[in-house]
Amino acid sequence: MSVGTVEPAATLANATDKAHKTATVFPVSDIVQGTFDFMPATLAGYLAGIGITAMLFWAEAPARVMLTWLALFGVVWLTRAWTAQRFKRMPPQALADWERWRHWCNAGTLASGAMWGLAGWEFYPLGGRIQEIGLLIVIYSFCIAAVPVLATQPRIYLAFATLCFAPLAARIAMEGRAYGYELIGILLIIISLTTALTRRYRQALERVLELKLHTDELVAQLRVETQAADAARREAEVANRAKTQFFTAASHDLRQPLHAMGLFAEALRQKSHDEEVAQLVNSINASVDALEGLFSELLDITRIDSGGVEVNAQSFEIGEILRKLRLHFEPTAFEKGLALRLRGARHVAHADPLLVERILRNLVSNAIRYTDDGSVLVSCRRRGDRLSLQVWDTGRGIGEHERSRVFEEFYQVATSGVMSPDQRKGLGLGLAIVKRLADLMNAPLSLRSELGRGTVFTLELPVGKAARIAPSAVPGKGPLGITLAGRLIVVVEDEPAVRSGLEALLRGWGATLASFDSVAACRAWAADASQAKPDLLIVDYRLENGMSGVDAIVAVRDRFGSSVPAIVVTGSTMTGHEQEALDHDFHLLIKPVVPNKLRAMIAFKLAVKEWSPLPLGEG
């Protein structure tokens, strides 16, 4: 019996009502479809039953009786076979068609029952015990076989069973033998049991259908809820992308005037020797630096939350990162009177070097910010098949009750002492970013701290297998009074305020400038054979007509050679320029760039000979 077909008009709204009606009514389509699904087996069984009956009574029954019965049953069998083929070729569509087919099915079923009843009436008296038992078994087998087909129509089943057994029972009673009445009693018990079996089978089908309809209702409800959840997820993704785009655009637009402000402020310092002006310039630069830190933290946390950070693990030397840390943080540590020590450059790790660098930058920045005296140590040691990358400081330390919260967003460690402006700046996102980046790499991160003595953060990384490359000496920090006398620097910047500020600052340091507002103008200058080779390129990344600072670098190097060093300054931190920087050999600075950072980067690119390089520790 097929219970999988539901009326086409059934909807979610009436699914519950239909489930309650299944106790008395099955869909007519299910009844008809189930009957025709069983039809091949039914017809094959009838052929076998007819053959067995003919074999049992062929010698005992008169030929006229046997042939007449076979002819009549043959007509019934062929009619039912033809009906099944017609149903297969022309399946019904409307409810009236299903009803008509049900009548045909029931007529064929009752006709078959009548044929088995006729066999019992005609053949039972003609045979011996073997024939009698065989006939009873054949007729009973078809009554049992009809239970799955007719369970949904109890009246039709009762009529079929009556047609099969009533003539046989009547013939047995007419013989008047004593054991005949016992046999009739047995037949009545058999009919009662099969009727009860049919009722149980029907109840089971009703329960199955009810569960199916309820399941369909739940599936429909789940589908609706899933669609709602998908719509909500898409809306959240759109909102998240919009938030990221907003932060990116806002950051880029705000960084431009901040960058120009810092350049103008430093140029002003060089024009005036007034101590009060110098203090104001320092305050401006400190504010610009603080805003740059806020932008970076907000953008980092946004990128991580939106899934925009991918982990690209590779083997790399720790020294590559330590050199960048020295370049970035040594001037800051020097200004606070702290010693920045770097150890373990020779070790090779297998992780994402960009994420590891970002983690260490945040940790070192925190260590310098909250350390008033002493030193900050970045060390790398091997522990079995792992590297222990640690950042030590001699700062105030973190209380035990706060250690579990320092990695939470917007949480800042409370201190009883007076905090400097540098320590007060920030949103409390630095360590939250560190923790999330470490989790992305599946790199364990821990901290130990003691109040009044300092803190150590430990990041565990797998050992890499890359061949060791001897680290080259890099410049250390330069003197505050840097001079660029005799140096020709090419500047390409399309923002007038930023370009003016940069020109004023570089001229104040003694540089000779070739300044342009577009790649086309820079390319035209480079094409002039009378121009001297520049010492350095400082270019903005995003320029006119979809062009970039990389195009300006390529244009100048095509004319003067690939050895011309370059610095690219950009207001966007979301575009991932690291691969371009490797491909085109330039260093990247993120706006706003405070003058001391720009000064350190220029000195590094020009490899000022007066600077004494400090080798990285190999311990």
N, C-alpha and C positions, 0 to 999 in steps of 0.2 A: 504494500500500500504506500503510495507516495503522499507525504504530507507536506511537501516542500512548496507546492504551488498555492499562492494566495491570490484571491480575486484581484484583478487589475485595479478595481475602484477602491480597494482598501487603502487607507491613509493613516497617518499617525494619529489623527484625531479620533478615528473610530476603532483603532487597534485594540484598545482596552475592552470596548463593548463586545467586539467579536470574540475576544478571548473568553468572556463569560458565557457566550452562546454556544461554545463548542461542546458543552455537556449534552446538548440535544441535537445539534445540527452540524454536519460537516459540509464544507464547500462542495458544491456539486461537481466542480471541476476536478477536485481531488478524487472524488468517488469514481468518476468516469476514467480519469487518467490512471488511477490505480488498477482498475479492472483491465484496461488494455495493456498495462505494463505486465500483468500476470498472464495475458492471453497466450503467448507462445508456450509457456509451461503448461497452461491448462489444456490446450489443444493436444500437446504431446502426451500428457497424462491420459486424456480421453482415448487416444489411439491405443496406448498400452492397455487400458482397462477393457476396451472393446476386444482387443486381441486375446486377452486372458479369458474373458467370458466366452468368446467363440471357441477357444480351445477346450474349455471345461465342458461345454454343452453341445459341441458339434455332433458328437455321436448319439447323444440322448435326445436332442430336440428335433422335431420334424423340420425338414429342410425349408418348408414354406414359412414356418414361424421364425426360424433363424434368419433367413434371407430378408424377410419383411423388417425384422428389428434392425438388422444391419443397414438396410436401405434407409429407414427412417432416421437412424442415428447419423448416417452418412450425410443426409440432407442438413440436419442440425449442425453437424461439425463443419461442413463446407460453408454454410451460411455465416457461422461465427468467424471462420477464417476470412471470408470475403469482407465482413464488417470490419475486422481488424485492419485489413489492408486499406480499406476506404478511409478509416479514421486516420491512419498514418499519412495518407496522401492529402487529405482535406481536414486538418484539425479545426475544431469549432472555434468561433470567436465570441459570439454573443451568448448571453445566459440562456436564451431559448434554445440555441444549438446544443449547449451542454445538456439541457434537460432532455432534448430529443434523443441524444446519444445514450443517456442513462436508461431511457425506456428500452432502447434496442438491447443494451447490455443485460438488463433484467429479464427481458423476454428470452434471450438466448440461454441465460442461466436456468430459468424455470423449465425451458424446453429440454435442457440436458438432464435436469432432475427428473422430469417425466420419463425420459428414456431409461434412466437407471431404475425407476419404479416399475416400468413395463418389463424390464429384464427380470426383476424380482418376482413379479406376478406370473410371467410366462415360464421362466426356467427353473425356479426353486423346486416345484414338484417333480421335475424330470430327472434329477440326478441323485446320486448317493450322498453319503456324509461329506466326502471330499469336495464334491461340487457345491454342496450347500455352504460349507465353511468358506470355500473360495469366493462364492458370490457375496456372502456377508462381508468378507474382508475388503473386496473391491468396492462395494457400495459405501462402506464405512470410511475407507481411505479418501474417497472423494468428498464426503461430508467434512472430514478433518481438514482436507486441503482447501476447502472453500472458506474456512474461518478467516484467514488474513484478507481474502478478497471481499467477503460480505460482512465483515465485522461492523462496518459503518452503516449497514442497512439490516438491522436485526430482523425486521419483518420478512425481507426477501430471503435471508438465511433460513428462518423458520419454515418458510414456504418450500424452499429447496430441500431441506432435510425431510419435511413431511412427504414431499413427492417421491423422495428416494426410498423411505422406509415404510410408509403407510401401506402401499400395495403388498410389500413383502410381509408385513405383519398380518394383513388381512388373509393372505394366502396361507400363512402358517396356522392361523386360527381356524381356517376352513378345514384343515386336515384333521383336527380333533385329537391329535396325539398329545399325551400327557406332557412330554418334554417340550412340546410346542409352546404351551403357555409360559413355561419357564423361559423359553427363548424370547418370547414377546416381552416379558418383564425385563430381560437383559437389554433388548432393543430400546425400551422406554428409558432405561437408565442411561444407555449410551447417548440417546437423543438429549436427555436432560443435561448430561455432562458436557456435551459439545455445545449446547446452548449456553450453559454457564461459562464455558471457555470463551465463547464468542463475546459474551458480555464483558468479561475481564479484558479481553483483547481490545474491545472497543474503548473501555475506560482508559487503558494504557495509551491508546492512540489519541484520545481526547487530551490526556495529560501532556503527551508529546506535542500536540498541536498548540495547546495553551502555552506551553513553555516556549515553543518556537515563536508564536505571536508576541509573547512577552519579550523574548530575545530581540525580535525585529524592532519592537518599540524601543528597547534599550539601545540597540544599534543606531536607530534613527536619532534618538536623543543624544547619543554619544557623538554622532556625526555633526549634529547641530552645535554641540558644545565644542567639538574639535574645531569646527569652522570658526566659531567665535574666538577660541583660544588662538588659532592661527592668525585671525584678523588682528587680535590684540598684540600678538607677537610681532606681526609685520608693522603695526603702528609703533610699537616700542622700538623696533629696529630703525624705522624712519626717524623717530624722535631722537634716537641715539646718534644716528648719522648726522641729523640736523644739529644736535648739540656739538658734535665733534667739528663739523664744518664751521659752526659759529665760533667756537673757540679758536679754530685755525685762522679764520678770516680776521676775527677781532685781534688775535695775537699779532698777526702780520701787520695790520693797519696801525696798531698801537705801538709796535716796536719801532716803526719808522721814525716818528717824532721823538721817541725816547732816545733812539740811537743818535739822532741829530743833536738833541739836547746835551748828551754827554760829550759829544765832540766839540760843540760850541763852548761848553763850560771849561773844558781843558784848554781850548784855545784862549779863552779869557784869562785863565790862570797865567798863561805864558805872556800875555800882554800887560799884566798888572803884577806888581810886587807887593801889593797891599795884603797884609796878613789876614784881614777880615774877608777880603775877596777870596783868598785861598781857602779859608774855612768854608765859605759858602759853596765854592766849587766842590770841595770834598763832600759836603752834605748832598749836593746835587748828584754827584757820582754814586754815593752810597744809596740814594733813593733809586736811581736808575738800575743799579746792580740788584737791589732788593726786588724791584718789579720784574726784572728778568728772571729771577729765581721763582717768583710766583707764577709767571707765565709757564715756565718750564715744568713746574710741578703739576699745574692744572692740566696741561697738555699730555704729560706722561700718564697721569691717572686716567684721563679720558681715553687715550689710546689703548691702555690695558683693558679697561672696562668694556670697550667696544670690540675687543678681539682683534685689534689692529697690530698687535705685536706677535711676530712669529719667531720661533726658536730655530736658529740655524747653527747647529753644533759643528764645530771643527776644532782641529788641534792648533794651538797658538802658544807663543811664548808669553809668559807673564810679564817679561820685560817690555813687550810692546805697550802694554797698558800702563806699566809703571812710568815709562817715559812720558806718556801723555799726562799722567797725574802730576808729575814733576813740573811739566810745562804750565799746567793750568793752576796748580795750587801753591807752588813755591813762592811766588810773589806775595800771595795772601798770607801765608805762614810767616814770611819774613817781616811783613808789616806788623804782625802781632808779636813778634819776637819769639816765635816757635820754631823748633827744628823739625823739618819734615824728612823722615828717614824712610828709605825704600829698600827692602831686602827680598831676595829670592827671585831675581830676574831670570835666572837660568832655567827655572822649572817650566814644563810644558803641560798645559791643561787641555781637556777636551770639553768644550762648552761653547756657548755663543759669546764671542769676544765683545760684541757691542753691548749685550745685556750685562755681562760681567763688568765692563767698564762703567756702565751707568750705575750699577750697584755700588762700586767702589767710589765713584764720584760723590754719590749721596752720602756715603759713610764718612769719607774724608772731609767733605764739606761740613757735616755735622760735628766731626771731631775737632776741626779747627775753630768752628763757631763757638763751641762750648768749652774750649780749653783756653785758660787765661795764662798759663805758665807751664813750661816744660816742653813736651814734644808730641808729635803724632808719628806713629810707626805703621807702615803697611808692609806686612811680611807674608811670605809664602813658604810653607814647609811641607815635605812629603810625609804622609802617614800611611804606610802600606800602599794600597792601590788608589789612594785618595790624596788630594792636595788640600791643605788647610790654609785658606787665604784669610788673613786676619788684619783688622784695623784697630790699633791700640791708641789710646789717648791718656793723658794725665789730667783730665778735666775733673769736674765736680762729681761725676758718677751718677748712677740712677738708683733710686730707692727700690727695695725689694717689691713693695706693693705696686710699683709703677712698671716693672719690667714686662709684665704680661700685657700692658696696654700701649707700649711705645710704638707698636706696629699698627695701631688703629689709625684710621683717617682722622685728621684734624685734632689729634691729641698731642699736646706738648707737655713736656716734663715741667712740673712746677718747681721753682727754686725759691729759697728764702732770701738769697742775696739779691743785690742790685744787678739787673741784666742790662747789658749794653744794647744799643740799637741793633747791632748785628745779630745778637742773640734773640731779640724780640721779633725780628722779621721772619716771615714764613707762615705757612698755613698748617704746619704739622702733617704734611703729606710725604716728606722725604723718606721716612722709614716705612710708611705704608707702601710706597713705590718699591722700595728695596725688597720687602717681603713678597710682594706679588711677582716681581721679576724672578726672585729665587724660586718661588713655587712653580712658575712657568717652566723653569729648567729642571725641576725636581732636585734642586740643590739645597741640602739642609742648611738652615741659617739659625744661629744661636748667639746669645750674648751673655757675658759675665760682667759684673760691675760691682764696685765698692765705693760707697760714698766717701768723697774726699781724696780718692786715689786714682779714679779713672774707670774706663770702660773698654772692653774688647768685644768686637763683633767678629764672628767666625763664619765663613762661607766654605762649604766643602764641595770640591769639584773632582771629577774623574781625572786621572792622569792621562795626558795625551801621548802620542807616539811620533810626533813630528821631529825631524832632525833638528838638532840645535843649530841656530844661526847666531854667530857672535854679535852681540849688540854693539851698535856703533855709538860713539860718544856723541852726546847731544849737549847743546848749550844749557847752562844753568840759568839762574836769574841774572838779569842785567842791571847795570847801575841805573839809578833814577834819572840821571841826566843824559839820556840817550841822544845821540846826534846822528842825523842822516845826511850830513853834508856830503855833497858830491854824488848822492844817490838819485837816480832817475826812477820815479815810480809812476806807473800808468794807473789811473783811476777811471773806472767805468761805473757810473751810478746815475740812474734816471730820475731820482728824487732830488729836486733842487736843494732843499734844506740840508739833506744828508750830505750831498756832494760839497756844498759850501762849507759845512762843518768839518768834513774830512780834509778838504783843501787847506783850511786854516790851521788845523792841527798838524798836518804833515809839513807844511811850510814852516810852522813854528819849530819843528824838529830839524829843520834845515834841508829838507828834501826838495828836489826839483821835480815838478809835476807835469804830466801830460794827462789832462782831465777831459773826459768825454761823457755825453749823456746817452749814447747809443752804441750798439755794436758796429753799425755802419760807419760812424765817425771814427771809431777806433780802428776799423779795418782800413779806412782811407789813410789814416796817419801811418799805420804800419807799412802801407804800400809805398810810402815816400822813401826813396833810397837814401835820402840825406839824414834820416833819423838815426840816432844812436840806439844801441841795444839797451833796453830798460833793465833795471836791477830787480824789479818786483812789479807784479800785477796785483791790484786790489780791486775786485769787481763785485758788483751786486749779482745775485743769482737771477732774479726775475727782472727782465728788461723789456724793451719795447717789442711790439708785434710778435709776442710769443717766443722771443729769443731769450737766451740765458747768458749768464756770465761765462759758461763753458764755451760758448761760441766766440766770445771775445778772447778767451785764453787760446783757443785753437788758432784764431786769426793772427795773434801776436807770435805764437810759437812757430807757425808756418813761415813767418818772415825772419825771426831771430833765433830759432832753434828751440828744442824741447827743454833746455836747461833753465829757461826763464822761470823762476819760482812764482807761485800764485797763491793768493788768499781769496776765497769766496765768502762773501758776507750775505746772509739771508735772514729774512724775518720769519721764515716758516720752519718749524721743527717736525712737520708731519710727512714730509715728502721722501725721506730716506735717501739722502745724497751720498751716503757712505760709499756705495759702489762706484758712483761717478768720481768721487774723490780719489779712489784707488786707480780707476782707469785713466784719469787725466792728471794725476799727481798734483793735487792741490789740497790745502788745509781749509777747514770750514770753521767759520765763526758765526754764532747765532746773535742776531740783534736783540736787544741793544748791547753793543760792545763797549764796555767801559774802557777808557784810554789805556789803563795799565795792561789790560789783556791784549789790546791791539798792539801795544808797544812790545810786549813779550813775544807775540807771534811774529811781528816783523823782524825782531832780532833773531828769532829762531830761523826764519826763512833765509835771512841774509847771512846767517852764520857769522855774527860779529866776532872778529878775531880777539877783541879785547876781553871777551867773556871767557872765563875758565870753566871748561866742562867738568861736571862732577859725575864720576862713574856711579852706576847703580850698584847696590850691594848684591853680592852673589851668594850670600848666606842662605 
